[in-house]
Amino acid sequence: MSCTTADGGNFETCISRYSGSSFYSEIEIDNLQYDWRGVCLDIYLYADSAVTLNNGWGGHWTSASKRVCADGGPGLIPEPPSKASVCNLNSQNLNLSYSATSLNVDGLTQSANLNVICTAGDAQDYRLKLTGNNVTNGNLNFGNGVSAQVSLNGSQVQANGPGIQLNSLTSQTISVSATLSGNASVSGVSKATGILVLEAL
């Protein structure tokens, strides 16, 4: 059994020349988990009439069989679209606490780890940036003459600035540190607040 160019690349048209009638076949595969490169079908054609032997026995007989394979070109089951990974911060709270014996707090540094959780799939590009309501020259402002310069993975970032780009992001830990500068106008407890935002590019 063979197909020709007259079949227009349609193996159903080709087979109908052997079987004498056209047919329709459909293959549906949900949730493909494998990388499909080709499709092969084992086709068996049976004659419509029975064979009668001298002993009176009759039955259908196989007239032709063929394995038809598609490998490249029309008719393939397309590869499923790749699934993108999704990353998030899961609403973590990072608290950096400082203590000083004088009003001069220049150079005091604290750090913490930020956990990024990503789902399975193709890694995507993200941007991690710092935002804040009380910001002075890109630093988080304590409101008493003290401010904090924040760094992400060792790179200084400006509050309300572009942040850092994380290409092909996967689950990982990111170091967050803040270094104080200035002289406190009064003693006591003060605080500055910033929000880390992870956005897909």
N, C-alpha and C positions, 0 to 999 in steps of 0.2 A: 504494500500500500504506500502510495506517495502522493504528496501535494504538489501542485504546480503554481506558477505565477498567476494563472487564470483564477485561482481562488482568492486573490487579493490579500493574502496573508491571514485569511479567516479559516481556521482549521475546522470550524463547524460546517462551512460550505464544502470544504474538502471531504469531510467524512460523509456528508449527505450524498456525494457521488457514489459512495460504496454502499451506503445503507438504503439508498433510494428515497429517503425522506429526511427533511431537515429536522433539527432538534435544537433545543436551547439548554445551555448549562450555566450554572452560576456557582461561584465559589465565594463564600463569605467567611472571613476570619476576623474574630473580635479579639482585641487586646493582644496583638502580635508581640511576642517576646523574643523573636529571633530575627536574624538578618536574612531575609529571603532574597535569593539571587535568581531563581528560576522555578518553573512549575512543570512537572511531568505528569501526564495522565496515561494510564494503561487502558487502551480501548479495545474491546472485543466486539466484533460484528457477527451477527447470526443471520443465517438465511431465513426467509419467511416461510419456505416450504419444507416439509418433512422429507426425510430420506426413507424409502421403503426397501427393505432388503428381501431376499428370497425367502427368508424364514418368517417373514411377516412383521419383523420388528421395525418400528419407525421412531424417528426423533429428530430434533434439531441438531444441526452441526455448525461448528465454528468455521466461518468462511475466511476470516482474516483477523489479525490482531496487530496492534501497533502501539508503541510507546511514543507519544507526542510530547516533546519538550519545548517550552518557550524559555529562551535565555537571551534577554535583551530585545528591545523593540516593543511594538504594540502587543497588548494582551497580557502583560505581566500584572500580577498583583503588586501595586505600588508599595514601596517601603513606607511604614507608618511615619508620620511626622515626629520629629524628635520632641521630647518633653523637656521643657525648660525647668531648671532648678529654681526654687523660691527660697530666699533667705530672709530672716527676721531676727530681731533682738529680744523678743519675748518680754518687753516691758521691764527690763532690769533697772535696778536702782544702784548706782555707784556712789558711795559716800566716802569722801576723802576728808579726813579730820586732821587738823594741825594744832599744835600747842607751842607757845613761845614764852620765854621768860622776859622778853622786852618788847617794846612797841615796833621795833625794827624786825620785819619778817622776811627781808630780802633773801631769796634763794631756798626757802623751805619748799620741799617737794614731797608729794605723796603720789602713789600710783595704785591702780586696780586693774583687774582683767575684765574685759567685755567679751561675752560669749556670743558668737554669731552661729546660728543654727540654720542649715540649708537642707532642703529636701533632695531626694534623688533626682537625677536628670542632668541635662547639659548645663554646666556652670555658666552663669551670666555675669555681666559687668555691673558693679554697683558703685555708689558714691556714699561715703560716710562723712557727715558734716555736723558742726556744732552750731546750735542756735541759742540765743539768750535775749532777755528783755533789758537787762542792765549791763551794757557793754561799753568799754572805753578802749579805743585803739585796738580793737580785736580781742581784748582780754575781758574775762568775766569780772565785774566790779562788785566789791564787797560793800561799797558805800561809805567807807571810813578811811579812805586813802590807800587801801590795799586792793590789788587786783591779781588775777591768776591767768597765767599763760598755759593753755592746754596743748598737749601733744598726743597724737594718735600714732601708734606704732613707731614712735621716735620722731615723727614729723610734726613740727609746730603748725597749728591751725589757727585761723582767725575766727572768732565767734561771728556768726552770720556771714561767713565767707564760703568759698567753694568746697572746703574740706579736702579729703583725700580720695583718690579713685582706687577701687579694689577690683581688678580685672579677674575674670574667671573665678569668682568668689566661691569658696567651699566652706564647710563648717570649720571654724577656727577660733582662736582666742586673740583678741586685739588688746594691746597694752594702752591704757589711758592714764596719762600723768598730768599733773598740774603744778606749776611752780609759782610761788607767791613773789610779789614785788611791792615795795612801798613801806611806809611807816604808818602804823595805825594811829589815828587821831586820839582814840581813847582805848582803854583796856576793856575787856569783856568779850562776849561771844558775838560773832557776826557770821554771815554766810553769803555765798554767791551760788546761783543756780544756772545750770546750762542743760540743754536737751540735745542728745545725740540722735541724729536722724539718718536712717539707712534707706536710700532710695535707688531703685533700679534705673539703669541708663537705657 
